[in-house]
Amino acid sequence: LPNHTAVVSHIAIDIGGTLAKLVYFSREAHSTEPGGRLNFVNFETDHISECLEFMRQLKRKYKKSNGSSPAELCVMATGGGAFKYYDMIRDVLGIDVLREDEMECLIIGLDFFITEIPGEVFTYSEADPMHFVTPADNVYPYLLVNIGSGVSFLKVSGPREYQRVGGTSLGGGTLWGLLSLLTGARTFDEMLDLASRGDNSKVDMLVGDIYGTDYGKIGLKSTTIASSFGKVFRKKRQAENEAEDSGGLGHYQHHSHNDHDDDDDQPLSPADASITNSFSSLPDQGKSNGAGGGGGSSRDPPFSGADISRSLLYAISNNIGQIAFLQSQIHGLSHIYFGGSFIRGHPQTMNTLSYAIKFWSKGAKQAYFLRHEGYLGAVGAFLKRQP
Ligand code: ADP
Protein backbone atom coordinates (compact mmCIF):
# COMPACT_ATOMS: atom_id res chain seq x y z
CA LEU A 1 0.00 0.00 0.00
CA PRO A 2 1.11 3.55 -0.60
CA ASN A 3 2.65 5.32 2.35
CA HIS A 4 0.27 7.01 4.73
CA THR A 5 0.42 10.44 3.18
CA ALA A 6 -0.25 9.31 -0.36
CA VAL A 7 -3.62 9.97 -1.92
CA VAL A 8 -5.09 7.44 -4.30
CA SER A 9 -7.72 8.75 -6.69
CA HIS A 10 -7.92 6.32 -9.49
CA ILE A 11 -7.76 2.51 -9.77
CA ALA A 12 -7.89 0.21 -12.78
CA ILE A 13 -7.97 -3.56 -12.66
CA ASP A 14 -7.55 -6.16 -15.39
CA ILE A 15 -8.82 -9.50 -14.15
CA GLY A 16 -7.59 -12.33 -16.36
CA GLY A 17 -7.85 -16.10 -16.22
CA THR A 18 -4.75 -16.34 -14.06
CA LEU A 19 -3.78 -12.94 -12.70
CA ALA A 20 -5.59 -9.81 -11.59
CA LYS A 21 -3.46 -6.81 -12.50
CA LEU A 22 -4.01 -3.59 -10.58
CA VAL A 23 -2.79 -0.12 -11.51
CA TYR A 24 -3.41 2.89 -9.30
CA PHE A 25 -2.38 6.48 -9.21
CA SER A 26 -1.11 8.09 -6.08
CA ARG A 27 0.36 11.42 -5.16
CA GLU A 28 1.69 12.95 -2.01
CA ALA A 29 -1.13 14.58 -0.06
CA HIS A 30 0.58 17.87 0.61
CA SER A 31 2.79 17.99 -2.39
CA THR A 32 2.75 21.21 -4.36
CA GLU A 33 4.22 19.41 -7.35
CA PRO A 34 1.79 18.31 -10.02
CA GLY A 35 1.61 14.64 -10.97
CA GLY A 36 2.22 11.55 -8.93
CA ARG A 37 3.06 7.96 -9.57
CA LEU A 38 1.55 4.91 -11.16
CA ASN A 39 1.73 1.79 -9.01
CA PHE A 40 1.57 -1.77 -10.31
CA VAL A 41 0.57 -4.85 -8.35
CA ASN A 42 -0.89 -8.25 -9.20
CA PHE A 43 -2.79 -11.04 -7.44
CA GLU A 44 -3.74 -14.51 -8.46
CA THR A 45 -7.28 -14.40 -9.81
CA ASP A 46 -8.01 -17.38 -7.56
CA HIS A 47 -7.31 -15.09 -4.61
CA ILE A 48 -9.58 -12.33 -5.83
CA SER A 49 -10.70 -11.58 -2.29
CA GLU A 50 -7.16 -10.47 -1.38
CA CYS A 51 -7.22 -8.17 -4.33
CA LEU A 52 -10.58 -6.73 -3.31
CA GLU A 53 -9.35 -6.22 0.22
CA PHE A 54 -6.37 -4.30 -1.16
CA MET A 55 -8.75 -2.12 -3.17
CA ARG A 56 -10.95 -1.58 -0.14
CA GLN A 57 -7.94 -0.23 1.75
CA LEU A 58 -7.10 2.07 -1.13
CA LYS A 59 -10.65 3.34 -1.02
CA ARG A 60 -10.45 3.91 2.73
CA LYS A 61 -7.32 5.99 2.26
CA TYR A 62 -9.02 7.94 -0.45
CA LYS A 63 -12.05 8.64 1.75
CA LYS A 64 -9.86 9.75 4.62
CA SER A 65 -7.93 12.21 2.53
CA ASN A 66 -11.04 13.53 0.77
CA GLY A 67 -13.40 13.65 3.71
CA SER A 68 -15.41 16.59 2.47
CA SER A 69 -14.98 15.90 -1.22
CA PRO A 70 -18.05 14.48 -2.93
CA ALA A 71 -16.00 12.88 -5.71
CA GLU A 72 -16.03 9.12 -5.70
CA LEU A 73 -12.94 7.04 -6.10
CA CYS A 74 -12.86 6.04 -9.75
CA VAL A 75 -12.57 2.29 -10.44
CA MET A 76 -12.25 0.81 -13.93
CA ALA A 77 -12.29 -2.90 -14.64
CA THR A 78 -11.44 -4.95 -17.69
CA GLY A 79 -10.64 -8.58 -18.60
CA GLY A 80 -13.01 -11.51 -18.22
CA GLY A 81 -13.14 -11.03 -14.46
CA ALA A 82 -14.67 -7.58 -14.93
CA PHE A 83 -17.79 -9.52 -15.89
CA LYS A 84 -17.41 -12.58 -13.73
CA TYR A 85 -16.73 -10.61 -10.54
CA TYR A 86 -18.64 -7.45 -11.37
CA ASP A 87 -21.25 -7.74 -8.62
CA MET A 88 -18.70 -8.87 -6.09
CA ILE A 89 -16.43 -5.89 -6.74
CA ARG A 90 -19.31 -3.45 -6.46
CA ASP A 91 -20.58 -5.04 -3.29
CA VAL A 92 -17.22 -5.12 -1.57
CA LEU A 93 -16.20 -1.61 -2.58
CA GLY A 94 -19.65 -0.11 -2.37
CA ILE A 95 -19.04 1.99 -5.43
CA ASP A 96 -19.84 1.87 -9.08
CA VAL A 97 -17.36 0.15 -11.35
CA LEU A 98 -16.83 1.11 -14.99
CA ARG A 99 -16.25 -1.77 -17.36
CA GLU A 100 -14.01 -1.46 -20.38
CA ASP A 101 -13.39 -3.70 -23.38
CA GLU A 102 -10.36 -5.92 -22.87
CA MET A 103 -8.77 -5.82 -26.34
CA GLU A 104 -9.28 -2.09 -26.65
CA CYS A 105 -7.62 -1.57 -23.28
CA LEU A 106 -4.66 -3.69 -24.36
CA ILE A 107 -3.87 -1.51 -27.33
CA ILE A 108 -4.59 1.77 -25.55
CA GLY A 109 -2.12 0.65 -22.88
CA LEU A 110 0.45 -0.40 -25.45
CA ASP A 111 0.07 2.80 -27.49
CA PHE A 112 0.64 4.79 -24.32
CA PHE A 113 3.78 2.83 -23.46
CA ILE A 114 5.12 3.12 -27.01
CA THR A 115 4.48 6.80 -27.50
CA GLU A 116 4.63 8.37 -24.03
CA ILE A 117 6.99 6.43 -21.80
CA PRO A 118 10.69 6.58 -22.43
CA GLY A 119 12.61 3.58 -21.18
CA GLU A 120 9.65 1.24 -21.55
CA VAL A 121 9.96 -0.47 -24.95
CA PHE A 122 13.09 -2.45 -25.73
CA THR A 123 14.54 -5.01 -28.08
CA TYR A 124 16.30 -8.12 -26.82
CA SER A 125 19.45 -9.86 -27.95
CA GLU A 126 21.97 -11.81 -25.94
CA ALA A 127 24.63 -9.22 -26.67
CA ASP A 128 22.32 -6.33 -25.71
CA PRO A 129 19.54 -7.67 -23.50
CA MET A 130 17.63 -4.43 -22.91
CA HIS A 131 18.09 -2.03 -25.76
CA PHE A 132 15.58 0.78 -25.25
CA VAL A 133 14.07 2.27 -28.36
CA THR A 134 12.84 5.80 -28.88
CA PRO A 135 9.34 6.02 -30.34
CA ALA A 136 9.25 6.25 -34.12
CA ASP A 137 6.87 8.65 -35.87
CA ASN A 138 5.25 5.82 -37.78
CA VAL A 139 4.06 3.50 -35.03
CA TYR A 140 1.33 1.77 -37.08
CA PRO A 141 0.63 -0.79 -38.23
CA TYR A 142 1.97 -3.37 -35.82
CA LEU A 143 1.22 -6.81 -34.44
CA LEU A 144 0.54 -7.23 -30.72
CA VAL A 145 1.07 -10.73 -29.37
CA ASN A 146 -0.42 -10.90 -25.90
CA ILE A 147 0.79 -13.96 -24.04
CA GLY A 148 -1.39 -14.44 -20.98
CA SER A 149 -3.06 -17.70 -19.97
CA GLY A 150 -3.84 -18.05 -23.67
CA VAL A 151 -2.43 -16.06 -26.57
CA SER A 152 -4.06 -13.39 -28.76
CA PHE A 153 -2.68 -11.91 -31.95
CA LEU A 154 -3.94 -8.40 -32.67
CA LYS A 155 -3.33 -6.41 -35.79
CA VAL A 156 -3.29 -2.73 -34.86
CA SER A 157 -3.67 -0.27 -37.75
CA GLY A 158 -4.14 2.99 -35.89
CA PRO A 159 -5.15 4.40 -32.51
CA ARG A 160 -8.04 2.24 -31.27
CA GLU A 161 -8.16 0.54 -34.64
CA TYR A 162 -7.53 -3.16 -34.27
CA GLN A 163 -8.60 -6.66 -35.22
CA ARG A 164 -7.97 -9.93 -33.41
CA VAL A 165 -6.45 -12.00 -36.21
CA GLY A 166 -5.63 -15.17 -34.33
CA GLY A 167 -4.92 -16.98 -31.11
CA THR A 168 -3.54 -20.15 -29.61
CA SER A 169 -4.45 -21.97 -26.43
CA LEU A 170 -0.83 -23.05 -26.01
CA GLY A 171 0.19 -20.14 -23.83
CA GLY A 172 1.30 -19.12 -20.37
CA GLY A 173 -1.36 -21.22 -18.68
CA THR A 174 -0.04 -24.26 -20.52
CA LEU A 175 3.47 -23.78 -19.19
CA TRP A 176 2.19 -23.04 -15.70
CA GLY A 177 -0.11 -26.06 -15.70
CA LEU A 178 2.18 -28.64 -17.27
CA LEU A 179 5.20 -27.69 -15.19
CA SER A 180 3.14 -27.99 -12.05
CA LEU A 181 2.43 -31.58 -13.10
CA LEU A 182 5.92 -32.39 -14.31
CA THR A 183 8.16 -30.70 -11.76
CA GLY A 184 8.09 -29.93 -8.08
CA ALA A 185 7.83 -26.20 -8.71
CA ARG A 186 5.07 -24.49 -6.79
CA THR A 187 5.13 -21.03 -8.29
CA PHE A 188 5.63 -19.56 -11.71
CA ASP A 189 8.83 -17.89 -10.55
CA GLU A 190 10.20 -21.22 -9.40
CA MET A 191 9.45 -22.62 -12.84
CA LEU A 192 11.33 -19.79 -14.54
CA ASP A 193 14.19 -20.29 -12.13
CA LEU A 194 14.31 -24.00 -12.97
CA ALA A 195 14.19 -23.22 -16.68
CA SER A 196 17.12 -20.85 -16.35
CA ARG A 197 19.24 -23.69 -14.95
CA GLY A 198 18.05 -26.51 -17.19
CA ASP A 199 19.56 -28.22 -20.20
CA ASN A 200 16.87 -28.95 -22.79
CA SER A 201 19.11 -31.31 -24.77
CA LYS A 202 18.51 -33.88 -22.01
CA VAL A 203 14.85 -33.97 -23.02
CA ASP A 204 14.57 -32.61 -26.55
CA MET A 205 15.59 -34.48 -29.67
CA LEU A 206 18.02 -32.21 -31.48
CA VAL A 207 18.97 -32.18 -35.13
CA GLY A 208 22.39 -33.44 -34.04
CA ASP A 209 20.79 -36.44 -32.31
CA ILE A 210 19.28 -37.49 -35.62
CA TYR A 211 21.98 -36.49 -38.09
CA GLY A 212 25.00 -36.77 -35.86
CA THR A 213 25.91 -33.34 -37.22
CA ASP A 214 24.12 -30.23 -38.46
CA TYR A 215 21.89 -30.15 -41.53
CA GLY A 216 23.41 -27.07 -43.07
CA LYS A 217 21.70 -27.47 -46.43
CA ILE A 218 18.33 -26.43 -44.99
CA GLY A 219 19.79 -24.17 -42.34
CA LEU A 220 19.51 -26.39 -39.30
CA LYS A 221 22.23 -26.33 -36.68
CA SER A 222 22.99 -29.49 -34.76
CA THR A 223 21.55 -27.80 -31.65
CA THR A 224 18.23 -26.95 -33.33
CA ILE A 225 15.34 -28.65 -31.58
CA ALA A 226 13.89 -31.23 -33.95
CA SER A 227 11.34 -32.57 -31.48
CA SER A 228 10.44 -31.06 -28.11
CA PHE A 229 10.47 -33.84 -25.50
CA GLY A 230 11.43 -36.19 -28.34
CA LYS A 231 14.10 -37.96 -26.29
CA VAL A 232 11.92 -38.72 -23.33
CA PHE A 233 10.30 -41.97 -24.31
CA ARG A 234 13.50 -43.73 -25.25
CA LYS A 235 15.39 -42.53 -22.22
CA LYS A 236 12.55 -43.45 -19.91
CA ARG A 237 12.28 -46.95 -21.37
CA GLN A 238 16.02 -47.38 -21.14
CA ALA A 239 16.00 -46.39 -17.47
CA GLU A 240 13.14 -48.79 -16.77
CA ASN A 241 14.90 -51.63 -18.53
CA GLU A 242 18.07 -51.01 -16.58
CA ALA A 243 16.11 -50.91 -13.36
CA GLU A 244 14.41 -54.17 -14.25
CA ASP A 245 17.72 -55.82 -15.11
CA SER A 246 19.03 -54.96 -11.70
CA GLY A 247 16.16 -56.29 -9.65
CA GLY A 248 12.84 -55.06 -10.95
CA LEU A 249 11.01 -51.78 -10.95
CA GLY A 250 10.38 -51.98 -7.26
CA HIS A 251 13.39 -50.04 -6.26
CA TYR A 252 12.78 -47.42 -8.89
CA GLN A 253 9.25 -46.74 -7.72
CA HIS A 254 10.07 -46.99 -4.07
CA HIS A 255 12.91 -44.58 -4.53
CA SER A 256 10.79 -42.12 -6.40
CA HIS A 257 7.85 -42.10 -4.09
CA ASN A 258 9.27 -42.41 -0.63
CA ASP A 259 12.73 -40.99 -0.54
CA HIS A 260 11.68 -37.46 -1.28
CA ASP A 261 9.38 -35.61 0.99
CA ASP A 262 8.59 -33.02 -1.65
CA ASP A 263 6.47 -35.64 -3.37
CA ASP A 264 3.84 -35.72 -0.70
CA ASP A 265 1.28 -33.43 -2.23
CA GLN A 266 1.73 -34.33 -5.83
CA PRO A 267 -1.61 -33.89 -7.50
CA LEU A 268 -2.01 -37.19 -9.30
CA SER A 269 -4.15 -40.01 -8.03
CA PRO A 270 -2.28 -43.21 -7.11
CA ALA A 271 -3.64 -44.90 -10.22
CA ASP A 272 -2.22 -42.19 -12.43
CA ALA A 273 1.01 -42.05 -10.55
CA SER A 274 2.49 -45.23 -11.94
CA ILE A 275 2.02 -44.01 -15.48
CA THR A 276 3.64 -40.69 -14.90
CA ASN A 277 5.98 -41.87 -12.22
CA SER A 278 9.23 -40.77 -13.71
CA PHE A 279 7.89 -37.30 -14.37
CA SER A 280 5.87 -36.48 -11.33
CA SER A 281 8.50 -37.47 -8.86
CA LEU A 282 11.77 -36.23 -10.12
CA PRO A 283 14.92 -36.85 -8.13
CA ASP A 284 15.97 -33.25 -7.95
CA GLN A 285 12.75 -31.32 -7.97
CA GLY A 286 13.49 -27.67 -7.59
CA LYS A 287 17.05 -28.40 -6.60
CA SER A 288 18.75 -29.28 -9.83
CA ASN A 289 21.98 -27.58 -10.65
CA GLY A 290 20.72 -27.90 -14.17
CA ALA A 291 23.98 -29.17 -15.51
CA GLY A 292 23.60 -32.87 -15.27
CA GLY A 293 19.97 -33.29 -14.34
CA GLY A 294 19.34 -36.90 -13.49
CA GLY A 295 22.86 -37.91 -14.29
CA GLY A 296 23.34 -40.03 -11.16
CA SER A 297 22.54 -43.68 -10.85
CA SER A 298 21.01 -45.32 -13.89
CA ARG A 299 18.06 -46.20 -11.68
CA ASP A 300 17.10 -42.59 -11.29
CA PRO A 301 14.57 -41.35 -13.78
CA PRO A 302 16.83 -39.51 -16.20
CA PHE A 303 14.95 -36.23 -16.16
CA SER A 304 15.28 -33.18 -14.01
CA GLY A 305 12.69 -30.52 -13.32
CA ALA A 306 15.14 -27.94 -14.61
CA ASP A 307 15.63 -29.70 -17.96
CA ILE A 308 11.91 -30.24 -18.41
CA SER A 309 11.17 -26.61 -17.58
CA ARG A 310 13.72 -25.35 -20.06
CA SER A 311 12.37 -27.64 -22.76
CA LEU A 312 8.74 -26.67 -22.28
CA LEU A 313 9.58 -22.98 -22.06
CA TYR A 314 11.36 -23.29 -25.41
CA ALA A 315 8.53 -25.31 -26.94
CA ILE A 316 5.84 -22.79 -26.00
CA SER A 317 7.93 -19.74 -26.88
CA ASN A 318 9.12 -21.15 -30.21
CA ASN A 319 5.59 -22.01 -31.17
CA ILE A 320 4.32 -18.53 -30.35
CA GLY A 321 7.29 -16.96 -32.15
CA GLN A 322 6.56 -18.99 -35.26
CA ILE A 323 2.85 -18.12 -35.28
CA ALA A 324 3.70 -14.46 -34.63
CA PHE A 325 5.99 -14.44 -37.64
CA LEU A 326 3.37 -16.07 -39.86
CA GLN A 327 0.67 -13.62 -38.71
CA SER A 328 3.00 -10.74 -39.39
CA GLN A 329 3.64 -12.10 -42.89
CA ILE A 330 -0.04 -12.56 -43.66
CA HIS A 331 -0.84 -9.01 -42.55
CA GLY A 332 2.30 -7.30 -43.77
CA LEU A 333 3.51 -6.11 -40.35
CA SER A 334 7.15 -5.66 -39.48
CA HIS A 335 6.88 -4.45 -35.86
CA ILE A 336 5.87 -7.14 -33.40
CA TYR A 337 5.19 -6.28 -29.74
CA PHE A 338 5.06 -9.05 -27.16
CA GLY A 339 3.00 -8.43 -24.02
CA GLY A 340 1.42 -10.48 -21.23
CA SER A 341 2.68 -11.76 -17.90
CA PHE A 342 4.06 -14.96 -19.44
CA ILE A 343 7.15 -13.05 -20.54
CA ARG A 344 7.95 -11.60 -17.16
CA GLY A 345 11.27 -10.23 -18.32
CA HIS A 346 12.68 -13.74 -18.57
CA PRO A 347 15.80 -13.79 -20.78
CA GLN A 348 15.23 -17.21 -22.38
CA THR A 349 11.64 -16.40 -23.24
CA MET A 350 12.56 -13.09 -24.85
CA ASN A 351 15.57 -14.58 -26.58
CA THR A 352 13.49 -17.37 -28.09
CA LEU A 353 10.74 -15.04 -29.30
CA SER A 354 13.19 -12.49 -30.58
CA TYR A 355 15.34 -15.10 -32.32
CA ALA A 356 12.30 -16.70 -33.96
CA ILE A 357 11.22 -13.37 -35.47
CA LYS A 358 14.71 -12.50 -36.62
CA PHE A 359 15.43 -15.96 -38.00
CA TRP A 360 12.21 -16.44 -39.95
CA SER A 361 12.09 -12.89 -41.27
CA LYS A 362 15.79 -12.99 -42.17
CA GLY A 363 16.28 -9.90 -40.07
CA ALA A 364 13.48 -7.89 -41.70
CA LYS A 365 11.17 -7.87 -38.69
CA GLN A 366 11.77 -6.83 -35.11
CA ALA A 367 10.39 -8.14 -31.81
CA TYR A 368 9.76 -5.54 -29.08
CA PHE A 369 9.23 -6.08 -25.37
CA LEU A 370 7.97 -3.92 -22.51
CA ARG A 371 9.08 -3.40 -18.95
CA HIS A 372 5.48 -3.52 -17.75
CA GLU A 373 4.45 -6.23 -20.18
CA GLY A 374 1.74 -7.66 -17.93
CA TYR A 375 -0.07 -4.36 -17.38
CA LEU A 376 -1.12 -3.28 -20.87
CA GLY A 377 -4.81 -3.92 -20.25
CA ALA A 378 -4.85 -2.39 -16.79
CA VAL A 379 -3.06 0.74 -17.98
CA GLY A 380 -5.41 0.97 -20.96
CA ALA A 381 -8.44 0.82 -18.67
CA PHE A 382 -6.84 3.39 -16.42
CA LEU A 383 -6.31 5.79 -19.31
CA LYS A 384 -9.86 5.52 -20.62
CA ARG A 385 -11.01 7.66 -17.70
CA GLN A 386 -8.15 9.92 -16.91
CA PRO A 387 -8.31 11.75 -13.62
P1 ADP B 1 -4.40 -13.54 -17.89
O1 ADP B 1 -4.93 -12.18 -18.20
O2 ADP B 1 -4.95 -14.61 -18.75
O3 ADP B 1 -4.43 -13.87 -16.44
P2 ADP B 1 -1.59 -12.73 -17.83
O4 ADP B 1 -1.10 -11.77 -18.87
O5 ADP B 1 -1.80 -12.20 -16.47
O6 ADP B 1 -2.87 -13.47 -18.38
O7 ADP B 1 -0.56 -13.93 -17.81
C1 ADP B 1 -0.78 -15.11 -17.08
C2 ADP B 1 0.42 -16.00 -17.29
O8 ADP B 1 1.58 -15.34 -16.79
C3 ADP B 1 0.37 -17.31 -16.55
O9 ADP B 1 -0.31 -18.28 -17.32
C4 ADP B 1 1.82 -17.64 -16.37
O10 ADP B 1 2.35 -18.21 -17.54
C5 ADP B 1 2.46 -16.27 -16.22
N1 ADP B 1 2.70 -15.80 -14.84
C6 ADP B 1 3.52 -14.76 -14.52
N2 ADP B 1 3.54 -14.54 -13.20
C7 ADP B 1 2.72 -15.45 -12.63
C8 ADP B 1 2.33 -15.74 -11.29
N3 ADP B 1 2.81 -15.04 -10.24
N4 ADP B 1 1.45 -16.73 -11.08
C9 ADP B 1 0.97 -17.43 -12.12
N5 ADP B 1 1.31 -17.21 -13.40
C10 ADP B 1 2.17 -16.24 -13.68
Residues whose N, C-alpha, C, O or C-beta is under 5 A from the ligand:
A	BS01	ADP	G16 G17 T18 L19 I147 G148 S149 G150 G172 G173 W176 F188 G340 S341 F342 R344 G374
